[in-house]
């Protein structure tokens, strides 16, 4: 009896496949599982009636692409049901109840054919030959499935966590600068260095729509800033600390409905975590620009940050707004009025993102910051631009950023920004400064091979363009020119040589140019 059922299934399996094609997709609204109570109270809106001829279905025409399948299912197998009004409604989404009704009709025909004379001897011979011809392939497929199940059991038993994924990145960088230090006439004050940065990112999800990031980081970079006399030479992936392991990131984000995302963190919740920096090819420190300046607009994405909250809201398919409050001293419990989440250094602001297509992105950002020991642009510009009134002067700032990105073609993209900071001496309201920077970069993805990236970055690092009531001004502009080429060796290894040319470092054309050469090798897993 079992063999008869198998043979019958072989015979009518084309009919079942045809039925699946004819029935159409199951409606998404009906894809959710119902409880027992909901199932018992559910009423099918219209009964389905068995038809014996395809001509009984008034909306099925011989020109329809599925007409032959319908005709076979109705007249040969008798397992198609129509609606009471004589229609089939072939373009209508299928409910789970309708699918069950159609499947039941086909199964009834299988049982009828197995118990009677419905299967012709010739068809049985054909089925037997098919069984013999495909026996080896079926056995091999069964063995592969068994092997996959065993391997899956092993992975599940030995996996790191059911909720957490581990992602790692190791950077080795060989680098040196060429040119005299600021204020010196000749000589080269730096030695070639070979340094590392290691990151382990633990990404945990509890609902499938959230992420808890815990990052462990260690590194032994010693920036060239001290030897050269300017922060403008800083690379974008440095990490000091003598290779001591520390928690670099600890924050959580989750979806609130379909259009809102909430962020909260106590460490490493930076502006580039909550805002899109609109520089997709060069924003990463491990695979993007070699320089610190070239990764993102320092006027807005290098402001005070660390611990706080953020909320992002999608206003439409192409428009979103994100607001955040981040405190640099959020973990400091001292009674000093300049410590803690609300009395210490902080930044608060919002960004509006306009993305009419995947190939274009425009963003406007505004932040207001306060700091007792300011570094207004995150060590990317001149010393004066970082603390225009002194390193221990209470300073507030209004930060404005305009960022844009355009994917011109598959192999060419443009991005850039302009950033302005209006800084004010809190203790002397008449003393203020204006700080400006800009950049433009061209990226060439897959240049010379899949996963490769060529890039050219040109810009002006942050400088004080105007100072009032005794505030200083930078005499000239420092121009940053950077060229790099990332070469993908394997899926997990790439190497990026590049050169950075600083013209008029520290915003003074009396200073000789400085050249930075670096080769960054990345291992990721």
Helices and strands as residue ranges (DSSP letters): H 2-23, G 28-30, H 36-41, E 48-50, G 54-56, H 67-71, I 72-76, E 81-83, H 96-115, H 121-133, H 135-158, E 164-178, E 193-204, E 210-219, H 225-228, G 231-233, E 246-256, E 260-269, H 271-274, H 298-301, E 306-314, E 319-327, H 340-343, E 346-357, E 360-371, H 383-386, E 395-409, E 412-425, E 428-445, E 453-467, E 479-490, E 493-503, G 505-507, E 514-524
